[in-house]
Amino acid sequence: MLSCRTQEIAEQITLRDWELWSKIKPSEFFGLGWTKETKLETSPNVVAMTAWFNELSNWVVSALCTSEQLKERVYVFEKLLMVADHLRTVGNYNGLMAIVSGLDRGPVYRLKLTLEVRPLSPLLLYIIYSSALLGRYGAQVHGCPVGRGQGALGCQQQLCHPP
């Protein structure tokens, strides 16, 4: 991760999110199928998307907690914040929230020295609570009809759509 550009990491996360997201069929949401014992039969793509979110969130925790030197950990932390900001910029809110979720975990909060050198706020709070995240995400999820050929949410401005 240290040798990769932040934009490249964000692009790869976005490509993976899009790959999984585009496979989800509307029928997978019926009856909360992903919460049932038969979830792998009724909602396999929702389950895969959830597993990817958790994997990405765990990767964030692992990347931070396995960096033994404070200087390296601060660098990883800053890089993750920049990746999160790239994800926000391209509209990949799933990837963004997976990274935010990882940064919000207990093991990360226990890295007191890292957080003293590079506090979570204001940048992380900006990313989480920016109008770009809450406003646009809410508008896209709730205000756009889903239609064939219009993308994941049926809008002209698509989420997680690779170039």
TIVO-2410 file (N, C-alpha, C; in nm, 3 decimals):
# residues 163
REC num residu      c1      c2      c3 atome chaine
REC   1      M   0.081  -0.119   0.000     N      A
REC   1      M   0.000   0.000   0.000    CA      A
REC   1      M   0.086   0.126   0.000     C      A
REC   2      L   0.197   0.122   0.070     N      A
REC   2      L   0.280   0.241   0.083    CA      A
REC   2      L   0.336   0.287  -0.051     C      A
REC   3      S   0.359   0.194  -0.142     N      A
REC   3      S   0.419   0.232  -0.270    CA      A
REC   3      S   0.314   0.267  -0.377     C      A
REC   4      C   0.187   0.245  -0.348     N      A
REC   4      C   0.081   0.275  -0.445    CA      A
REC   4      C   0.032   0.418  -0.431     C      A
REC   5      R  -0.007   0.477  -0.543     N      A
REC   5      R  -0.065   0.612  -0.540    CA      A
REC   5      R  -0.205   0.603  -0.480     C      A
REC   6      T  -0.245   0.706  -0.406     N      A
REC   6      T  -0.377   0.705  -0.342    CA      A
REC   6      T  -0.488   0.698  -0.446     C      A
REC   7      Q  -0.472   0.767  -0.556     N      A
REC   7      Q  -0.574   0.764  -0.661    CA      A
REC   7      Q  -0.588   0.624  -0.718     C      A
REC   8      E  -0.477   0.553  -0.735     N      A
REC   8      E  -0.482   0.417  -0.788    CA      A
REC   8      E  -0.554   0.323  -0.691     C      A
REC   9      I  -0.528   0.339  -0.562     N      A
REC   9      I  -0.597   0.257  -0.462    CA      A
REC   9      I  -0.747   0.284  -0.469     C      A
REC  10      A  -0.785   0.412  -0.473     N      A
REC  10      A  -0.927   0.448  -0.481    CA      A
REC  10      A  -0.991   0.394  -0.609     C      A
REC  11      E  -0.920   0.399  -0.719     N      A
REC  11      E  -0.974   0.347  -0.845    CA      A
REC  11      E  -0.996   0.197  -0.838     C      A
REC  12      Q  -0.900   0.125  -0.779     N      A
REC  12      Q  -0.914  -0.020  -0.767    CA      A
REC  12      Q  -1.031  -0.057  -0.676     C      A
REC  13      I  -1.047   0.016  -0.566     N      A
REC  13      I  -1.160  -0.007  -0.477    CA      A
REC  13      I  -1.290   0.019  -0.552     C      A
REC  14      T  -1.294   0.126  -0.629     N      A
REC  14      T  -1.414   0.161  -0.705    CA      A
REC  14      T  -1.446   0.056  -0.810     C      A
REC  15      L  -1.346   0.007  -0.878     N      A
REC  15      L  -1.369  -0.098  -0.978    CA      A
REC  15      L  -1.427  -0.224  -0.913     C      A
REC  16      R  -1.372  -0.262  -0.798     N      A
REC  16      R  -1.424  -0.379  -0.727    CA      A
REC  16      R  -1.567  -0.355  -0.678     C      A
REC  17      D  -1.593  -0.236  -0.623     N      A
REC  17      D  -1.729  -0.203  -0.579    CA      A
REC  17      D  -1.826  -0.211  -0.695     C      A
REC  18      W  -1.788  -0.154  -0.808     N      A
REC  18      W  -1.877  -0.155  -0.924    CA      A
REC  18      W  -1.901  -0.297  -0.974     C      A
REC  19      E  -1.796  -0.378  -0.977     N      A
REC  19      E  -1.809  -0.517  -1.020    CA      A
REC  19      E  -1.913  -0.590  -0.935     C      A
REC  20      L  -1.906  -0.573  -0.805     N      A
REC  20      L  -2.000  -0.639  -0.715    CA      A
REC  20      L  -2.139  -0.576  -0.722     C      A
REC  21      W  -2.145  -0.443  -0.718     N      A
REC  21      W  -2.272  -0.370  -0.718    CA      A
REC  21      W  -2.354  -0.401  -0.843     C      A
REC  22      S  -2.288  -0.406  -0.957     N      A
REC  22      S  -2.360  -0.426  -1.083    CA      A
REC  22      S  -2.421  -0.565  -1.096     C      A
REC  23      K  -2.378  -0.659  -1.015     N      A
REC  23      K  -2.433  -0.795  -1.019    CA      A
REC  23      K  -2.559  -0.810  -0.934     C      A
REC  24      I  -2.584  -0.716  -0.844     N      A
REC  24      I  -2.700  -0.728  -0.755    CA      A
REC  24      I  -2.828  -0.711  -0.835     C      A
REC  25      K  -2.919  -0.807  -0.818     N      A
REC  25      K  -3.050  -0.802  -0.885    CA      A
REC  25      K  -3.152  -0.748  -0.784     C      A
REC  26      P  -3.252  -0.674  -0.831     N      A
REC  26      P  -3.355  -0.622  -0.739    CA      A
REC  26      P  -3.420  -0.731  -0.656     C      A
REC  27      S  -3.435  -0.850  -0.711     N      A
REC  27      S  -3.500  -0.960  -0.638    CA      A
REC  27      S  -3.422  -1.001  -0.514     C      A
REC  28      E  -3.293  -0.968  -0.508     N      A
REC  28      E  -3.213  -1.005  -0.392    CA      A
REC  28      E  -3.251  -0.926  -0.267     C      A
REC  29      F  -3.326  -0.818  -0.286     N      A
REC  29      F  -3.368  -0.736  -0.172    CA      A
REC  29      F  -3.503  -0.779  -0.116     C      A
REC  30      F  -3.578  -0.861  -0.190     N      A
REC  30      F  -3.712  -0.901  -0.147    CA      A
REC  30      F  -3.705  -0.983  -0.019     C      A
REC  31      G  -3.790  -0.948   0.075     N      A
REC  31      G  -3.802  -1.026   0.198    CA      A
REC  31      G  -3.677  -1.031   0.283     C      A
REC  32      L  -3.590  -0.932   0.268     N      A
REC  32      L  -3.464  -0.928   0.344    CA      A
REC  32      L  -3.388  -1.060   0.332     C      A
REC  33      G  -3.381  -1.109   0.209     N      A
REC  33      G  -3.319  -1.239   0.183    CA      A
REC  33      G  -3.177  -1.253   0.235     C      A
REC  34      W  -3.102  -1.145   0.240     N      A
REC  34      W  -2.963  -1.151   0.286    CA      A
REC  34      W  -2.952  -1.176   0.436     C      A
REC  35      T  -3.066  -1.171   0.509     N      A
REC  35      T  -3.064  -1.194   0.654    CA      A
REC  35      T  -3.110  -1.335   0.690     C      A
REC  36      K  -3.151  -1.411   0.593     N      A
REC  36      K  -3.207  -1.545   0.616    CA      A
REC  36      K  -3.099  -1.652   0.604     C      A
REC  37      E  -3.134  -1.772   0.649     N      A
REC  37      E  -3.042  -1.885   0.638    CA      A
REC  37      E  -3.011  -1.918   0.493     C      A
REC  38      T  -3.103  -1.888   0.405     N      A
REC  38      T  -3.087  -1.918   0.262    CA      A
REC  38      T  -3.024  -1.800   0.187     C      A
REC  39      K  -2.954  -1.713   0.258     N      A
REC  39      K  -2.902  -1.590   0.198    CA      A
REC  39      K  -2.811  -1.616   0.078     C      A
REC  40      L  -2.735  -1.723   0.080     N      A
REC  40      L  -2.645  -1.750  -0.032    CA      A
REC  40      L  -2.720  -1.790  -0.159     C      A
REC  41      E  -2.842  -1.841  -0.143     N      A
REC  41      E  -2.925  -1.874  -0.258    CA      A
REC  41      E  -3.011  -1.755  -0.300     C      A
REC  42      T  -3.066  -1.681  -0.204     N      A
REC  42      T  -3.160  -1.574  -0.237    CA      A
REC  42      T  -3.092  -1.440  -0.266     C      A
REC  43      S  -2.979  -1.415  -0.202     N      A
REC  43      S  -2.912  -1.284  -0.216    CA      A
REC  43      S  -2.761  -1.297  -0.223     C      A
REC  44      P  -2.709  -1.378  -0.315     N      A
REC  44      P  -2.564  -1.402  -0.317    CA      A
REC  44      P  -2.481  -1.277  -0.343     C      A
REC  45      N  -2.532  -1.186  -0.424     N      A
REC  45      N  -2.454  -1.067  -0.457    CA      A
REC  45      N  -2.458  -0.962  -0.347     C      A
REC  46      V  -2.568  -0.955  -0.274     N      A
REC  46      V  -2.574  -0.866  -0.157    CA      A
REC  46      V  -2.478  -0.918  -0.051     C      A
REC  47      V  -2.475  -1.049  -0.032     N      A
REC  47      V  -2.383  -1.110   0.063    CA      A
REC  47      V  -2.238  -1.083   0.021     C      A
REC  48      A  -2.209  -1.094  -0.107     N      A
REC  48      A  -2.074  -1.068  -0.157    CA      A
REC  48      A  -2.035  -0.922  -0.136     C      A
REC  49      M  -2.129  -0.831  -0.160     N      A
REC  49      M  -2.101  -0.688  -0.140    CA      A
REC  49      M  -2.075  -0.657   0.006     C      A
REC  50      T  -2.153  -0.720   0.095     N      A
REC  50      T  -2.134  -0.702   0.238    CA      A
REC  50      T  -1.999  -0.758   0.283     C      A
REC  51      A  -1.964  -0.874   0.231     N      A
REC  51      A  -1.835  -0.935   0.264    CA      A
REC  51      A  -1.720  -0.846   0.217     C      A
REC  52      W  -1.732  -0.787   0.098     N      A
REC  52      W  -1.628  -0.697   0.046    CA      A
REC  52      W  -1.616  -0.574   0.135     C      A
REC  53      F  -1.727  -0.516   0.177     N      A
REC  53      F  -1.726  -0.400   0.266    CA      A
REC  53      F  -1.649  -0.435   0.394     C      A
REC  54      N  -1.680  -0.549   0.453     N      A
REC  54      N  -1.613  -0.591   0.577    CA      A
REC  54      N  -1.465  -0.619   0.554     C      A
REC  55      E  -1.433  -0.678   0.441     N      A
REC  55      E  -1.293  -0.706   0.407    CA      A
REC  55      E  -1.213  -0.576   0.394     C      A
REC  56      L  -1.272  -0.479   0.327     N      A
REC  56      L  -1.206  -0.350   0.309    CA      A
REC  56      L  -1.189  -0.278   0.443     C      A
REC  57      S  -1.291  -0.282   0.525     N      A
REC  57      S  -1.284  -0.220   0.657    CA      A
REC  57      S  -1.177  -0.288   0.743     C      A
REC  58      N  -1.170  -0.420   0.737     N      A
REC  58      N  -1.067  -0.493   0.812    CA      A
REC  58      N  -0.927  -0.464   0.759     C      A
REC  59      W  -0.916  -0.443   0.627     N      A
REC  59      W  -0.787  -0.409   0.568    CA      A
REC  59      W  -0.735  -0.277   0.623     C      A
REC  60      V  -0.826  -0.180   0.640     N      A
REC  60      V  -0.787  -0.050   0.696    CA      A
REC  60      V  -0.730  -0.069   0.836     C      A
REC  61      V  -0.800  -0.145   0.919     N      A
REC  61      V  -0.753  -0.170   1.056    CA      A
REC  61      V  -0.618  -0.240   1.053     C      A
REC  62      S  -0.606  -0.341   0.969     N      A
REC  62      S  -0.482  -0.417   0.959    CA      A
REC  62      S  -0.366  -0.329   0.911     C      A
REC  63      A  -0.391  -0.246   0.811     N      A
REC  63      A  -0.286  -0.159   0.758    CA      A
REC  63      A  -0.233  -0.066   0.866     C      A
REC  64      L  -0.321  -0.016   0.949     N      A
REC  64      L  -0.279   0.075   1.056    CA      A
REC  64      L  -0.214   0.001   1.172     C      A
REC  65      C  -0.273  -0.108   1.213     N      A
REC  65      C  -0.227  -0.177   1.335    CA      A
REC  65      C  -0.102  -0.261   1.313     C      A
REC  66      T  -0.069  -0.293   1.189     N      A
REC  66      T   0.053  -0.371   1.165    CA      A
REC  66      T   0.174  -0.282   1.135     C      A
REC  67      S   0.152  -0.153   1.127     N      A
REC  67      S   0.264  -0.059   1.109    CA      A
REC  67      S   0.324  -0.033   1.247     C      A
REC  68      E   0.444  -0.084   1.269     N      A
REC  68      E   0.502  -0.077   1.403    CA      A
REC  68      E   0.559   0.059   1.438     C      A
REC  69      Q   0.615   0.128   1.341     N      A
REC  69      Q   0.676   0.258   1.368    CA      A
REC  69      Q   0.571   0.368   1.359     C      A
REC  70      L   0.576   0.461   1.454     N      A
REC  70      L   0.480   0.570   1.458    CA      A
REC  70      L   0.479   0.651   1.328     C      A
REC  71      K   0.596   0.681   1.276     N      A
REC  71      K   0.606   0.761   1.153    CA      A
REC  71      K   0.536   0.690   1.037     C      A
REC  72      E   0.558   0.561   1.025     N      A
REC  72      E   0.494   0.483   0.918    CA      A
REC  72      E   0.342   0.478   0.939     C      A
REC  73      R   0.300   0.459   1.064     N      A
REC  73      R   0.156   0.452   1.094    CA      A
REC  73      R   0.086   0.583   1.061     C      A
REC  74      V   0.151   0.695   1.091     N      A
REC  74      V   0.094   0.826   1.059    CA      A
REC  74      V   0.084   0.840   0.907     C      A
REC  75      Y   0.186   0.794   0.835     N      A
REC  75      Y   0.185   0.800   0.689    CA      A
REC  75      Y   0.070   0.716   0.633     C      A
REC  76      V   0.052   0.594   0.687     N      A
REC  76      V  -0.057   0.507   0.642    CA      A
REC  76      V  -0.191   0.572   0.672     C      A
REC  77      F  -0.203   0.631   0.790     N      A
REC  77      F  -0.327   0.697   0.830    CA      A
REC  77      F  -0.360   0.811   0.733     C      A
REC  78      E  -0.261   0.894   0.703     N      A
REC  78      E  -0.283   1.006   0.610    CA      A
REC  78      E  -0.317   0.955   0.470     C      A
REC  79      K  -0.253   0.848   0.429     N      A
REC  79      K  -0.279   0.791   0.297    CA      A
REC  79      K  -0.423   0.739   0.290     C      A
REC  80      L  -0.468   0.673   0.396     N      A
REC  80      L  -0.605   0.624   0.399    CA      A
REC  80      L  -0.705   0.738   0.394     C      A
REC  81      L  -0.675   0.848   0.461     N      A
REC  81      L  -0.762   0.965   0.454    CA      A
REC  81      L  -0.768   1.020   0.312     C      A
REC  82      M  -0.655   1.021   0.244     N      A
REC  82      M  -0.654   1.070   0.105    CA      A
REC  82      M  -0.730   0.974   0.013     C      A
REC  83      V  -0.718   0.844   0.036     N      A
REC  83      V  -0.794   0.746  -0.043    CA      A
REC  83      V  -0.943   0.770  -0.020     C      A
REC  84      A  -0.981   0.789   0.107     N      A
REC  84      A  -1.122   0.815   0.139    CA      A
REC  84      A  -1.171   0.941   0.068     C      A
REC  85      D  -1.089   1.042   0.063     N      A
REC  85      D  -1.129   1.166  -0.004    CA      A
REC  85      D  -1.143   1.145  -0.155     C      A
REC  86      H  -1.054   1.064  -0.214     N      A
REC  86      H  -1.068   1.031  -0.357    CA      A
REC  86      H  -1.199   0.956  -0.381     C      A
REC  87      L  -1.230   0.862  -0.293     N      A
REC  87      L  -1.354   0.787  -0.308    CA      A
REC  87      L  -1.475   0.879  -0.298     C      A
REC  88      R  -1.470   0.975  -0.208     N      A
REC  88      R  -1.579   1.072  -0.195    CA      A
REC  88      R  -1.591   1.154  -0.323     C      A
REC  89      T  -1.478   1.195  -0.377     N      A
REC  89      T  -1.478   1.278  -0.497    CA      A
REC  89      T  -1.541   1.207  -0.617     C      A
REC  90      V  -1.514   1.077  -0.631     N      A
REC  90      V  -1.570   1.003  -0.745    CA      A
REC  90      V  -1.709   0.947  -0.715     C      A
REC  91      G  -1.760   0.968  -0.595     N      A
REC  91      G  -1.895   0.924  -0.560    CA      A
REC  91      G  -1.904   0.779  -0.518     C      A
REC  92      N  -1.793   0.721  -0.477     N      A
REC  92      N  -1.796   0.582  -0.429    CA      A
REC  92      N  -1.818   0.584  -0.278     C      A
REC  93      Y  -1.943   0.596  -0.239     N      A
REC  93      Y  -1.976   0.608  -0.097    CA      A
REC  93      Y  -1.964   0.475  -0.024     C      A
REC  94      N  -1.980   0.364  -0.093     N      A
REC  94      N  -1.962   0.235  -0.029    CA      A
REC  94      N  -1.815   0.218   0.013     C      A
REC  95      G  -1.723   0.243  -0.079     N      A
REC  95      G  -1.581   0.234  -0.045    CA      A
REC  95      G  -1.542   0.335   0.061     C      A
REC  96      L  -1.594   0.455   0.049     N      A
REC  96      L  -1.567   0.560   0.147    CA      A
REC  96      L  -1.612   0.516   0.286     C      A
REC  97      M  -1.734   0.465   0.297     N      A
REC  97      M  -1.784   0.426   0.428    CA      A
REC  97      M  -1.713   0.303   0.482     C      A
REC  98      A  -1.661   0.217   0.395     N      A
REC  98      A  -1.582   0.103   0.442    CA      A
REC  98      A  -1.453   0.151   0.506     C      A
REC  99      I  -1.390   0.250   0.446     N      A
REC  99      I  -1.267   0.306   0.504    CA      A
REC  99      I  -1.299   0.380   0.633     C      A
REC 100      V  -1.404   0.459   0.632     N      A
REC 100      V  -1.445   0.531   0.754    CA      A
REC 100      V  -1.477   0.431   0.865     C      A
REC 101      S  -1.543   0.322   0.830     N      A
REC 101      S  -1.576   0.218   0.927    CA      A
REC 101      S  -1.448   0.160   0.988     C      A
REC 102      G  -1.348   0.135   0.905     N      A
REC 102      G  -1.221   0.084   0.956    CA      A
REC 102      G  -1.152   0.183   1.048     C      A
REC 103      L  -1.158   0.311   1.013     N      A
REC 103      L  -1.096   0.414   1.096    CA      A
REC 103      L  -1.172   0.436   1.226     C      A
REC 104      D  -1.297   0.392   1.229     N      A
REC 104      D  -1.382   0.411   1.346    CA      A
REC 104      D  -1.379   0.291   1.441     C      A
REC 105      R  -1.295   0.194   1.414     N      A
REC 105      R  -1.287   0.073   1.496    CA      A
REC 105      R  -1.204   0.095   1.622     C      A
REC 106      G  -1.234   0.017   1.723     N      A
REC 106      G  -1.165   0.024   1.851    CA      A
REC 106      G  -1.013   0.014   1.843     C      A
REC 107      P  -0.959  -0.084   1.769     N      A
REC 107      P  -0.813  -0.095   1.762    CA      A
REC 107      P  -0.746   0.032   1.708     C      A
REC 108      V  -0.812   0.102   1.618     N      A
REC 108      V  -0.756   0.226   1.563    CA      A
REC 108      V  -0.761   0.336   1.668     C      A
REC 109      Y  -0.872   0.345   1.740     N      A
REC 109      Y  -0.882   0.446   1.846    CA      A
REC 109      Y  -0.778   0.425   1.957     C      A
REC 110      R  -0.738   0.300   1.976     N      A
REC 110      R  -0.639   0.271   2.080    CA      A
REC 110      R  -0.496   0.309   2.039     C      A
REC 111      L  -0.477   0.351   1.916     N      A
REC 111      L  -0.345   0.397   1.870    CA      A
REC 111      L  -0.327   0.543   1.911     C      A
REC 112      K  -0.317   0.565   2.040     N      A
REC 112      K  -0.317   0.701   2.094    CA      A
REC 112      K  -0.209   0.791   2.035     C      A
REC 113      L  -0.088   0.742   2.022     N      A
REC 113      L   0.020   0.826   1.970    CA      A
REC 113      L  -0.008   0.868   1.826     C      A
REC 114      T  -0.058   0.776   1.746     N      A
REC 114      T  -0.090   0.808   1.607    CA      A
REC 114      T  -0.195   0.917   1.600     C      A
REC 115      L  -0.297   0.902   1.683     N      A
REC 115      L  -0.407   0.998   1.681    CA      A
REC 115      L  -0.367   1.132   1.741     C      A
REC 116      E  -0.264   1.132   1.825     N      A
REC 116      E  -0.213   1.260   1.876    CA      A
REC 116      E  -0.135   1.333   1.767     C      A
REC 117      V  -0.059   1.258   1.689     N      A
REC 117      V   0.017   1.319   1.580    CA      A
REC 117      V  -0.076   1.360   1.467     C      A
REC 118      R  -0.173   1.276   1.435     N      A
REC 118      R  -0.267   1.302   1.325    CA      A
REC 118      R  -0.408   1.272   1.373     C      A
REC 119      P  -0.475   1.369   1.435     N      A
REC 119      P  -0.608   1.346   1.490    CA      A
REC 119      P  -0.710   1.310   1.382     C      A
REC 120      L  -0.815   1.241   1.423     N      A
REC 120      L  -0.922   1.203   1.330    CA      A
REC 120      L  -0.991   1.325   1.271     C      A
REC 121      S  -1.014   1.424   1.350     N      A
REC 121      S  -1.082   1.542   1.299    CA      A
REC 121      S  -0.977   1.646   1.265     C      A
REC 122      P  -1.005   1.740   1.182     N      A
REC 122      P  -1.131   1.773   1.117    CA      A
REC 122      P  -1.151   1.704   0.983     C      A
REC 123      L  -1.044   1.650   0.921     N      A
REC 123      L  -1.058   1.594   0.787    CA      A
REC 123      L  -1.155   1.476   0.784     C      A
REC 124      L  -1.140   1.383   0.877     N      A
REC 124      L  -1.228   1.267   0.876    CA      A
REC 124      L  -1.372   1.309   0.902     C      A
REC 125      L  -1.391   1.399   0.995     N      A
REC 125      L  -1.527   1.447   1.021    CA      A
REC 125      L  -1.584   1.518   0.899     C      A
REC 126      Y  -1.501   1.590   0.828     N      A
REC 126      Y  -1.546   1.655   0.704    CA      A
REC 126      Y  -1.592   1.550   0.604     C      A
REC 127      I  -1.511   1.446   0.588     N      A
REC 127      I  -1.545   1.340   0.494    CA      A
REC 127      I  -1.677   1.274   0.533     C      A
REC 128      I  -1.693   1.245   0.660     N      A
REC 128      I  -1.813   1.176   0.706    CA      A
REC 128      I  -1.937   1.265   0.692     C      A
REC 129      Y  -1.926   1.388   0.736     N      A
REC 129      Y  -2.043   1.473   0.746    CA      A
REC 129      Y  -2.058   1.579   0.637     C      A
REC 130      S  -1.972   1.573   0.537     N      A
REC 130      S  -1.981   1.675   0.432    CA      A
REC 130      S  -2.115   1.665   0.360     C      A
REC 131      S  -2.160   1.776   0.311     N      A
REC 131      S  -2.286   1.775   0.238    CA      A
REC 131      S  -2.274   1.690   0.113     C      A
REC 132      A  -2.152   1.677   0.062     N      A
REC 132      A  -2.133   1.593  -0.056    CA      A
REC 132      A  -2.170   1.448  -0.024     C      A
REC 133      L  -2.134   1.402   0.095     N      A
REC 133      L  -2.166   1.265   0.132    CA      A
REC 133      L  -2.312   1.250   0.168     C      A
REC 134      L  -2.357   1.323   0.266     N      A
REC 134      L  -2.494   1.305   0.314    CA      A
REC 134      L  -2.597   1.358   0.217     C      A
REC 135      G  -2.574   1.477   0.161     N      A
REC 135      G  -2.671   1.537   0.071    CA      A
REC 135      G  -2.685   1.465  -0.060     C      A
REC 136      R  -2.574   1.448  -0.133     N      A
REC 136      R  -2.581   1.384  -0.264    CA      A
REC 136      R  -2.616   1.237  -0.253     C      A
REC 137      Y  -2.560   1.170  -0.154     N      A
REC 137      Y  -2.589   1.028  -0.138    CA      A
REC 137      Y  -2.737   1.008  -0.110     C      A
REC 138      G  -2.790   1.085  -0.019     N      A
REC 138      G  -2.933   1.074   0.012    CA      A
REC 138      G  -3.019   1.106  -0.107     C      A
REC 139      A  -2.983   1.209  -0.182     N      A
REC 139      A  -3.061   1.247  -0.300    CA      A
REC 139      A  -3.055   1.137  -0.405     C      A
REC 140      Q  -2.939   1.078  -0.425     N      A
REC 140      Q  -2.926   0.975  -0.526    CA      A
REC 140      Q  -2.999   0.848  -0.486     C      A
REC 141      V  -2.989   0.811  -0.360     N      A
REC 141      V  -3.053   0.687  -0.316    CA      A
REC 141      V  -3.205   0.703  -0.315     C      A
REC 142      H  -3.254   0.815  -0.264     N      A
REC 142      H  -3.398   0.832  -0.246    CA      A
REC 142      H  -3.467   0.902  -0.361     C      A
REC 143      G  -3.394   0.976  -0.443     N      A
REC 143      G  -3.460   1.058  -0.543    CA      A
REC 143      G  -3.448   1.010  -0.686     C      A
REC 144      C  -3.388   0.897  -0.711     N      A
REC 144      C  -3.366   0.855  -0.848    CA      A
REC 144      C  -3.437   0.723  -0.877     C      A
REC 145      P  -3.519   0.722  -0.978     N      A
REC 145      P  -3.584   0.597  -1.015    CA      A
REC 145      P  -3.483   0.504  -1.082     C      A
REC 146      V  -3.493   0.377  -1.054     N      A
REC 146      V  -3.404   0.279  -1.116    CA      A
REC 146      V  -3.462   0.243  -1.251     C      A
REC 147      G  -3.380   0.250  -1.353     N      A
REC 147      G  -3.425   0.216  -1.487    CA      A
REC 147      G  -3.318   0.144  -1.564     C      A
REC 148      R  -3.356   0.065  -1.659     N      A
REC 148      R  -3.258  -0.009  -1.740    CA      A
REC 148      R  -3.170   0.086  -1.817     C      A
REC 149      G  -3.042   0.057  -1.818     N      A
REC 149      G  -2.947   0.134  -1.896    CA      A
REC 149      G  -2.910   0.268  -1.834     C      A
REC 150      Q  -2.957   0.294  -1.713     N      A
REC 150      Q  -2.927   0.422  -1.650    CA      A
REC 150      Q  -2.823   0.410  -1.541     C      A
REC 151      G  -2.770   0.295  -1.516     N      A
REC 151      G  -2.670   0.280  -1.413    CA      A
REC 151      G  -2.729   0.227  -1.284     C      A
REC 152      A  -2.644   0.217  -1.185     N      A
REC 152      A  -2.679   0.152  -1.060    CA      A
REC 152      A  -2.801   0.213  -0.993     C      A
REC 153      L  -2.810   0.345  -0.993     N      A
REC 153      L  -2.921   0.409  -0.923    CA      A
REC 153      L  -3.019   0.476  -1.018     C      A
REC 154      G  -3.003   0.454  -1.145     N      A
REC 154      G  -3.096   0.510  -1.240    CA      A
REC 154      G  -3.077   0.658  -1.266     C      A
REC 155      C  -2.965   0.715  -1.226     N      A
REC 155      C  -2.940   0.858  -1.245    CA      A
REC 155      C  -2.836   0.879  -1.354     C      A
REC 156      Q  -2.836   0.999  -1.406     N      A
REC 156      Q  -2.732   1.034  -1.503    CA      A
REC 156      Q  -2.596   1.033  -1.435     C      A
REC 157      Q  -2.590   1.084  -1.311     N      A
REC 157      Q  -2.465   1.082  -1.235    CA      A
REC 157      Q  -2.465   0.952  -1.156     C      A
REC 158      Q  -2.382   0.858  -1.196     N      A
REC 158      Q  -2.385   0.726  -1.136    CA      A
REC 158      Q  -2.283   0.714  -1.024     C      A
REC 159      L  -2.316   0.634  -0.927     N      A
REC 159      L  -2.221   0.602  -0.821    CA      A
REC 159      L  -2.130   0.489  -0.868     C      A
REC 160      C  -2.006   0.496  -0.830     N      A
REC 160      C  -1.910   0.387  -0.851    CA      A
REC 160      C  -1.898   0.344  -0.996     C      A
REC 161      H  -1.923   0.432  -1.090     N      A
REC 161      H  -1.912   0.394  -1.229    CA      A
REC 161      H  -1.771   0.419  -1.278     C      A
REC 162      P  -1.700   0.311  -1.313     N      A
REC 162      P  -1.562   0.331  -1.361    CA      A
REC 162      P  -1.560   0.406  -1.493     C      A
REC 163      P  -1.452   0.479  -1.518     N      A
REC 163      P  -1.441   0.555  -1.644    CA      A
REC 163      P  -1.439   0.465  -1.766     C      A
***
